[in-house]
Amino acid sequence: MVINRNMVIISVQIKKVGEALKEKDILAQNLLIAFMRFNRSNWKQPKTEGRNPSEIVLLVTLIRGKETTEKHDPAVVGRMIRDFQENGPTTKDQLEGLKISEISEIMRVKAPTITPVIQGLEEQGLVERRMDQFDRRVMRITITEAGREAVRDVHRELMSNMKEMIEYLGEEDSIQLAKLLTRVYEYKEQKRTSAEQHCKDRFSPKGSDHT
């Protein structure tokens, strides 16, 4: 009787574990579907104020400068954009511009990828090339007054879209969504950093022990 009772208990526990795993699989599938729907929507695709996303990111990068590369704090970036809109270029990177290699590092893309984007913005008069004051072989990219106005227009449209979403979701759900998206971002950053460190550890030469 004791053995049978224990077998029943174990069987129930196994069933519960199986149901829990099944529920987790269902949740994972639902989450995957939600992300797929999100990606299929036109969230990233439409042009904002006639600008491609890559153009907008590059213009904002010129405002951010390389001093915020390690911070990745949206509040800091937002404050820098507001200060730039109100006061114009004030930081060293805004005044002197960035090298293409620096821009590619901040945007985490290879230089050949952003070169045509820079050329397109230059043709529109939104950015310009300047010689480095210490090394005439080096060209730096700076944002122009027209580029500053373009960022202002894009920011205005994006803020309008966010306010419409808040009206649709409600304030409470909007706050919760912002928190969850921030956690998703932190999770992805943690995985990226861990993968980069693993790659460095794997391919870096091991130091010899001199004892």
MIRO-52723 format. One line per 8 residues: number of its first residue (from 1); their letters; for each residue x, y, z of N, C-alpha, C. Coordinates in Angstrom, 2 decimals, padded with zeros to 5 digits. Each point is the difference from the previous one (the first is absolute). Layout:
N
NUM = A = X/Y/Z/X/Y/Z/X/Y/Z  ...
REM end
This chain:
211
1 = MVINRNMV = 000.82/-001.21/000.00/-000.82/001.21/000.00/000.86/001.26/000.00  001.08/-000.04/000.81/000.88/001.17/000.08/000.67/000.25/-001.34  000.45/-001.13/-000.63/000.67/000.12/-001.29/-000.96/000.54/-001.05  -001.22/-000.51/000.01/-000.99/000.47/-000.97/-000.31/001.47/000.19  -000.11/000.41/001.29/-000.30/001.40/000.28/001.15/000.89/-000.47  001.24/-000.44/000.22/001.16/000.77/-000.47/000.03/000.09/-001.52  -000.36/-001.09/-000.65/-000.03/000.00/-001.46/-001.04/000.98/-000.52  -001.13/000.06/000.69/-001.05/000.95/-000.40/000.49/001.43/000.17
9 = IISVQIKK = 000.67/000.26/001.12/000.52/001.35/000.26/001.01/000.39/-001.07  000.92/-000.93/-000.31/001.01/000.27/-001.02/-000.65/000.24/-001.35  -001.02/-000.81/-000.31/-000.71/000.14/-001.28/-000.67/001.36/-000.11  -000.61/000.45/001.10/-000.65/001.31/000.02/001.03/001.11/-000.18  001.14/-000.15/000.69/001.05/001.01/-000.11/000.55/000.09/-001.43  000.21/-001.17/-000.61/000.48/-000.03/-001.38/-001.01/000.66/-000.93  -001.27/-000.27/000.24/-001.06/000.60/-000.82/000.00/001.52/000.13  000.19/000.48/001.25/000.02/001.44/000.24/001.20/000.64/-000.70
17 = VGEALKEK = 001.16/-000.67/000.08/001.19/000.51/-000.67/-000.23/000.06/-001.50  -000.61/-001.06/-000.53/-000.30/-000.04/-001.43/-000.94/001.11/-000.42  -001.02/000.25/000.83/-000.95/001.08/-000.29/000.68/001.35/000.07  000.91/000.16/000.99/000.72/001.27/000.14/000.89/000.24/-001.22  000.68/-001.07/-000.44/000.85/000.12/-001.19/-000.83/000.32/-001.23  -001.16/-000.62/-000.09/-000.88/000.25/-001.13/-000.47/001.45/000.00  -000.36/000.50/001.20/-000.44/001.39/000.12/001.13/000.95/-000.38  001.24/-000.35/000.39/001.14/000.85/-000.34/000.23/-000.01/-001.51
25 = DILAQNLL = -000.18/-001.18/-000.63/000.14/-000.09/-001.46/-001.06/000.85/-000.70  -001.22/-000.06/000.52/-001.08/000.78/-000.59/000.28/001.49/000.15  000.49/000.39/001.19/000.32/001.40/000.24/001.13/000.45/-000.92  001.02/-000.85/-000.15/001.12/000.34/-000.89/-000.48/000.14/-001.43  -000.91/-000.88/-000.42/-000.54/000.07/-001.36/-000.81/001.27/-000.20  -000.82/000.34/001.00/-000.80/001.23/-000.09/000.89/001.24/-000.06  001.08/-000.03/000.79/000.93/001.13/000.00/000.70/000.11/-001.36  000.38/-001.15/-000.56/000.63/-000.02/-001.32/-000.95/000.57/-001.06
33 = IAFMRFNR = -001.26/-000.40/000.05/-000.99/000.50/-000.96/-000.17/001.50/000.14  -000.02/000.48/001.26/-000.15/001.45/000.23/001.16/000.77/-000.61  001.23/-000.51/000.19/001.17/000.68/-000.57/-000.01/-000.08/-001.52  -000.45/-001.12/-000.55/-000.07/-000.14/-001.46/-001.01/000.98/-000.58  -001.13/000.15/000.67/-001.00/000.97/-000.46/000.55/001.42/000.09  000.73/000.24/001.08/000.60/001.32/000.20/001.00/000.31/-001.11  000.81/-001.00/-000.35/000.99/000.19/-001.07/-000.64/000.14/-001.36  -001.13/-000.69/-000.21/-000.67/000.08/-001.29/-000.75/001.31/-000.18
41 = SNWKQPKT = -000.31/000.64/001.12/-000.69/001.29/-000.09/000.97/001.03/-000.55  -000.50/001.16/-000.31/000.83/001.05/-000.59/000.62/000.89/001.06  000.32/-000.59/001.16/000.53/000.80/001.12/001.31/000.67/-000.37  000.91/-000.73/-000.65/001.31/000.55/-000.33/000.09/000.46/-001.45  -000.92/-000.47/-000.83/000.18/000.18/-001.43/-000.35/001.38/-000.54  -001.10/000.63/000.42/-000.37/001.25/-000.65/001.05/001.08/000.22  000.10/000.87/-000.94/000.88/001.14/000.16/-000.65/001.01/000.94  000.79/000.59/000.86/-000.47/001.04/000.90/000.44/001.34/-000.55
49 = EGRNPSEI = -000.98/000.83/-000.32/000.32/001.29/-000.62/000.86/-000.20/-001.25  -000.27/-001.10/-000.73/000.74/-000.26/-001.23/001.39/-000.55/000.21  000.36/-000.34/001.25/001.35/-000.49/000.30/-000.02/-001.50/000.27  001.00/-000.69/-000.54/000.16/-001.42/000.31/000.49/-000.15/001.44  -000.33/-001.12/000.66/000.48/-000.22/001.37/001.51/000.13/000.13  000.75/-000.50/-000.99/001.46/000.07/000.08/000.48/001.45/-000.04  -000.70/000.85/-000.74/000.38/001.42/-000.05/-000.25/000.67/001.34  -001.14/-000.33/000.61/-000.35/000.59/001.29/001.01/-000.42/001.06
57 = VLLVTLIR = 000.32/-001.30/000.02/000.94/-000.51/001.00/001.36/000.67/-000.16  000.43/000.20/-001.23/001.31/000.61/-000.23/000.01/001.46/000.45  -001.07/000.72/-000.29/-000.08/001.40/000.44/000.03/000.09/001.52  -000.75/-000.88/000.65/-000.02/-000.01/001.47/001.37/-000.39/000.54  000.69/-000.90/-000.68/001.35/-000.40/000.41/000.94/001.19/000.00  -000.11/000.86/-000.99/000.85/001.19/-000.07/-000.29/000.95/001.16  -001.24/-000.03/000.49/-000.35/000.84/001.15/000.50/-000.66/001.29  -000.18/-001.31/000.11/000.43/-000.72/001.20/001.50/000.11/000.20
65 = GKETTEKH = 000.73/-000.27/-001.08/001.45/-000.04/000.13/000.46/-001.29/000.66  001.29/-000.21/000.01/000.53/-001.26/000.53/000.05/-000.05/001.52  -000.25/001.14/000.67/000.09/-000.03/001.46/-001.13/-000.79/000.65  -001.09/-000.28/-000.72/-001.11/-000.75/000.58/-000.03/-001.45/-000.47  001.05/-000.43/-000.69/000.01/-001.36/-000.54/-000.21/-001.04/001.09  000.67/000.16/001.13/-000.06/-001.00/001.05/-001.25/000.13/000.87  -000.61/001.15/-000.01/-001.14/000.21/000.89/-001.28/-000.63/-000.55  -000.29/000.21/-001.27/-001.21/-000.53/-000.61/-001.23/000.34/000.84
73 = DPAVVGRM = -000.02/001.19/000.54/-001.11/000.44/000.84/-000.91/000.89/-000.84  -001.24/-000.45/-000.31/-000.91/000.82/-000.81/-000.26/001.37/000.59  -000.01/000.10/001.34/-000.24/001.29/000.65/001.13/000.97/-000.31  001.24/-000.51/000.02/001.17/000.84/-000.32/-000.05/000.44/-001.45  -000.30/-000.94/-000.89/-000.08/000.33/-001.43/-001.10/001.02/-000.25  -001.17/-000.22/000.62/-001.10/000.94/-000.17/000.35/001.40/000.48  000.72/000.07/001.12/000.41/001.30/000.53/001.00/000.68/-000.93  000.91/-000.79/-000.58/000.97/000.57/-000.93/-000.68/000.54/-001.25
81 = IRDFQENG = -001.01/-000.72/-000.48/-000.73/000.46/-001.19/-000.72/001.30/000.30  -000.66/000.07/001.17/-000.71/001.23/000.37/000.97/001.17/000.12  001.14/-000.24/000.65/001.00/001.06/000.15/000.51/000.46/-001.36  000.20/-000.97/-000.89/000.51/000.33/-001.34/-001.03/000.83/-000.76  -001.27/-000.35/000.14/-001.05/000.74/-000.70/-000.11/001.43/000.51  000.20/000.16/001.29/-000.15/001.33/000.60/001.25/000.86/-000.15  001.17/-000.61/000.14/001.24/000.79/000.07/000.95/-000.23/-001.17  -000.32/-000.96/-000.88/000.92/-000.30/-001.09/001.15/-000.85/000.50
89 = PTTKDQLE = 001.03/-000.20/-000.83/001.14/-000.84/000.41/000.78/000.62/001.15  000.20/-000.78/001.04/000.74/000.48/001.17/001.09/-000.98/000.44  -000.22/-001.30/-000.23/000.99/-000.99/000.43/001.15/-000.06/-001.02  001.10/-000.58/000.42/001.17/-000.12/-000.87/-000.33/-000.78/-001.28  -000.72/-001.10/000.15/-000.33/-000.82/-001.16/-000.97/000.71/-000.94  -000.93/000.76/000.57/-000.94/000.75/-000.84/000.71/001.10/-000.78  000.96/000.64/000.63/000.71/001.11/-000.64/001.01/-000.49/-001.03  000.75/-001.04/000.34/001.06/-000.49/-000.88/-000.48/-001.07/-000.97
97 = GLKISEIS = -001.09/-000.68/000.34/-000.49/-001.08/-000.84/000.63/-001.34/000.37  -000.47/-001.05/-000.64/000.48/-001.35/000.27/000.63/-000.60/-001.25  001.00/-000.85/000.21/000.56/-000.75/-001.11/-000.97/-001.12/-000.37  000.08/-000.45/-001.25/-000.90/-001.06/-000.44/000.20/-001.25/000.85  001.23/-000.28/000.39/000.28/-001.17/000.84/-000.68/000.14/001.36  -000.06/001.22/000.53/-000.67/000.23/001.28/-001.51/-000.16/-000.14  -000.54/000.50/-001.10/-001.44/-000.14/-000.25/-000.38/-001.47/-000.11  000.79/-000.75/-000.75/-000.30/-001.43/-000.18/000.10/-000.76/001.31
105 = EIMRVKAP = 000.92/000.41/000.87/000.14/-000.66/001.30/-001.21/000.27/000.88  -000.47/001.24/000.00/-001.16/000.35/000.82/-001.25/-000.71/-000.51  -000.16/-000.03/-001.34/-001.19/-000.62/-000.60/000.12/-001.52/-000.10  001.19/-000.52/000.29/000.26/-001.44/-000.03/-000.23/-000.59/-001.40  000.44/000.72/-000.99/-000.04/-000.48/-001.38/001.36/000.26/-000.63  000.29/-000.69/-001.08/001.28/000.19/-000.67/-000.01/001.30/-000.81  001.17/000.60/-000.13/000.13/001.28/-000.68/-000.59/000.00/-001.41  000.23/-001.05/-000.82/-000.58/000.00/-001.35/-001.52/000.08/-000.01
113 = TITPVIQG = -000.63/-000.42/001.10/-001.46/000.03/000.08/-000.53/001.41/000.15  000.71/000.83/000.77/-000.50/001.35/000.26/000.52/001.03/-001.00  001.01/-000.35/-000.78/000.55/000.95/-000.97/-001.06/000.53/-000.96  -000.84/-000.86/-000.63/-001.03/000.53/-000.89/-001.05/000.83/000.73  -000.25/-000.33/001.27/-000.96/000.80/000.79/000.55/001.41/000.20  001.28/000.08/000.33/000.64/001.31/000.17/-000.02/000.78/-001.31  000.28/-000.68/-001.10/-000.01/000.67/-001.30/-001.38/000.55/-000.32  -001.04/-000.79/000.31/-001.36/000.46/-000.25/-000.35/001.22/000.83
121 = LEEQGLVE = 000.37/-000.02/001.28/-000.26/001.14/000.88/000.79/001.23/-000.44  001.20/-000.25/-000.48/000.85/001.10/-000.48/-000.62/000.66/-001.23  -000.55/-000.81/-000.90/-000.64/000.54/-001.20/-001.23/000.83/000.35  -000.65/-000.35/001.11/-001.18/000.74/000.44/000.37/001.22/000.84  001.28/000.16/000.28/000.45/001.14/000.78/-000.22/-000.15/001.49  -000.19/-001.24/000.47/-000.28/-000.23/001.42/001.27/-000.25/000.80  001.05/-000.43/-000.67/001.31/-000.17/000.64/001.06/000.56/-000.93  001.18/000.23/000.56/001.11/000.46/-000.83/001.30/-000.61/000.51
129 = RRMDQFDR = 000.98/-000.08/-000.88/001.31/-000.54/000.36/000.96/001.15/000.31  000.79/-000.21/001.03/001.01/000.99/000.37/001.33/-000.71/000.26  001.08/000.68/-000.34/001.31/-000.55/000.31/000.27/000.09/001.49  000.61/-001.04/000.52/000.43/000.03/001.40/001.06/001.09/000.17  -000.14/000.80/001.05/000.91/001.13/000.18/001.43/-000.43/000.33  000.17/-001.24/000.45/001.33/-000.49/000.34/000.57/-000.96/-001.04  -000.86/-000.59/-000.80/000.45/-000.94/-001.02/-000.84/000.21/-001.26  000.58/000.67/-000.98/-000.75/000.35/-001.20/-000.38/-001.22/-000.84
137 = RVMRITIT = 000.57/-001.14/000.30/-000.37/-001.22/-000.71/-001.32/-000.57/000.51  -000.43/000.45/001.16/-001.21/-000.53/000.64/-001.17/000.93/-000.28  -001.12/-000.59/-000.44/-001.22/000.77/-000.23/-000.99/-000.27/001.13  -000.65/001.05/000.46/-001.00/-000.12/001.05/-001.37/000.41/-000.56  -001.04/-000.63/000.52/-001.37/000.26/-000.44/-000.71/000.82/001.06  -000.57/001.13/-000.40/-000.76/000.84/000.94/-001.42/000.20/-000.53  -000.91/000.25/000.90/-001.39/000.25/-000.37/-000.18/001.49/-000.28  -000.75/000.33/-001.04/-000.21/001.39/-000.39/-001.27/000.55/000.66
145 = EAGREAVR = -000.26/001.26/-000.22/-001.22/000.61/000.52/-001.23/-000.67/-000.60  000.09/-000.35/-001.29/-001.11/-000.71/-000.64/-000.19/-001.38/000.63  001.10/-000.65/000.37/-000.08/-001.29/000.68/-000.62/000.14/001.37  000.34/001.07/000.66/-000.58/000.29/001.32/-001.51/000.18/-000.12  -000.45/000.68/-001.03/-001.43/000.21/-000.22/-000.68/-001.32/-000.34  000.69/-000.86/-000.76/-000.56/-001.30/-000.36/-000.22/-000.85/001.24  000.96/000.01/000.92/-000.13/-000.75/001.25/-001.17/000.54/000.81  -000.16/001.31/000.01/-001.10/000.62/000.73/-001.35/-000.47/-000.56
153 = DVHRELMS = -000.11/-000.05/-001.33/-001.26/-000.43/-000.63/-000.29/-001.47/000.30  001.03/-000.82/-000.08/-000.17/-001.43/000.28/-000.40/-000.22/001.45  000.65/000.70/000.91/-000.32/-000.14/001.43/-001.44/000.42/000.27  -000.43/001.05/-000.66/-001.37/000.48/000.18/-001.01/-001.05/-000.46  000.28/-000.63/-001.14/-000.92/-001.02/-000.52/000.00/-001.24/000.89  001.17/-000.43/000.45/000.08/-001.17/000.86/-000.73/000.22/001.32  000.16/001.18/000.58/-000.69/000.31/001.25/-001.50/000.00/-000.20  -000.46/000.50/-001.14/-001.43/-000.01/-000.31/-000.52/-001.43/-000.09
161 = NMKEMIEY = 000.78/-000.88/-000.64/-000.39/-001.41/-000.11/-000.07/-000.67/001.36  000.97/000.31/000.87/000.01/-000.60/001.34/-001.20/000.48/000.83  -000.35/001.25/-000.14/-001.15/000.53/000.74/-001.30/-000.65/-000.47  -000.09/-000.27/-001.31/-001.17/-000.71/-000.51/-000.08/-001.41/000.57  001.16/-000.65/000.13/000.02/-001.35/000.56/-000.41/000.01/001.47  000.45/001.01/000.73/-000.37/000.12/001.41/-001.51/000.17/000.13  -000.58/000.78/-000.90/-001.45/000.19/000.01/-000.72/-001.33/-000.25  000.58/-000.83/-000.87/-000.62/-001.29/-000.34/000.17/-001.01/001.14
169 = LGEEDSIQ = 001.20/-000.10/000.55/000.28/-001.00/001.04/-000.47/000.43/001.38  -000.01/001.29/000.25/-000.24/000.49/001.33/001.31/000.21/000.73  000.00/000.86/001.00/001.25/000.35/000.68/000.61/-001.19/000.73  -000.83/-000.79/000.70/000.53/-001.11/000.79/000.68/-001.05/-000.88  -000.67/-000.41/-001.09/000.60/-000.99/-000.90/001.22/000.56/-000.71  -000.01/001.29/-000.29/001.15/000.63/-000.66/001.23/-000.03/000.90  -000.20/000.27/001.29/001.10/-000.06/000.97/000.54/-001.42/000.09  -000.92/-000.97/000.07/000.41/-001.40/000.09/000.74/-000.44/-001.26
177 = LAKLLTRV = -000.49/000.45/-001.16/000.65/-000.35/-001.27/001.42/000.56/-000.05  000.17/001.24/000.44/001.33/000.61/000.00/000.95/-000.78/000.90  -000.49/-000.45/001.16/000.83/-000.78/000.91/000.39/-001.34/-000.61  -000.97/-000.67/-000.62/000.26/-001.31/-000.59/000.96/000.10/-001.18  -000.18/001.01/-000.84/000.90/000.17/-001.15/001.42/000.32/000.47  000.09/000.75/001.10/001.32/000.30/000.56/000.67/-001.28/000.49  -000.78/-000.87/000.63/000.56/-001.27/000.47/000.41/-000.90/-001.16  -000.79/000.01/-001.08/000.37/-000.76/-001.20/001.31/000.51/-000.56
185 = YEYKEQKR = 000.14/001.33/-000.05/001.24/000.60/-000.50/001.19/-000.41/000.88  -000.19/000.06/001.31/001.08/-000.36/000.92/000.38/-001.48/-000.16  -001.00/-000.84/-000.23/000.26/-001.43/-000.22/000.83/-000.21/-001.26  -000.39/000.68/-001.09/000.73/-000.13/-001.26/001.42/000.55/000.13  000.16/001.11/000.71/001.33/000.57/000.20/000.88/-000.93/000.83  -000.61/-000.62/000.99/000.74/-000.94/000.84/000.49/-001.18/-000.82  -000.85/-000.53/-000.88/000.39/-001.12/-000.86/001.08/000.43/-000.98  -000.14/001.20/-000.56/000.99/000.49/-000.96/001.36/000.17/000.67
193 = TSAEQHCK = 000.01/000.62/001.17/001.25/000.22/000.73/000.65/-001.32/000.38  -000.84/-000.95/000.45/000.52/-001.31/000.38/000.60/-000.72/-001.21  -000.66/000.11/-001.16/000.50/-000.66/-001.21/001.31/000.63/-000.45  000.09/001.33/000.08/001.23/000.68/-000.38/001.15/-000.39/000.91  -000.28/-000.08/001.31/001.04/-000.38/000.95/000.44/-001.44/-000.23  -000.96/-000.87/-000.29/000.33/-001.40/-000.28/000.90/-000.11/-001.23  -000.32/000.82/-001.02/000.80/000.00/-001.23/001.42/000.48/000.29  000.12/001.05/000.82/001.33/000.52/000.36/000.79/-001.04/000.79
201 = DRFSPKGS = -000.67/-000.63/000.96/000.68/-001.01/000.82/000.44/-001.20/-000.84  -000.79/-000.30/-001.00/000.28/-001.18/-000.82/001.19/000.21/-000.92  000.11/001.21/-000.55/001.02/000.24/-001.01/001.21/000.79/000.51  -000.09/000.54/001.22/001.15/000.73/000.53/001.06/-000.98/000.46  001.28/000.33/-000.21/001.08/-000.91/000.43/000.04/-000.11/001.51  000.20/-001.20/000.47/000.07/-000.24/001.44/001.37/000.41/000.52  -000.02/000.77/001.07/001.27/000.44/000.57/000.71/-001.15/000.71  001.28/-000.01/-000.10/000.78/-001.06/000.66/000.24/000.37/001.44
209 = DHT = 000.12/-000.99/000.82/000.19/000.21/001.44/001.50/-000.01/000.31  000.53/001.15/000.35/001.42/000.10/000.32/000.17/000.00/001.51  000.10/-001.18/000.57/000.17/-000.09/001.45/001.26/-000.77/000.33
REM end
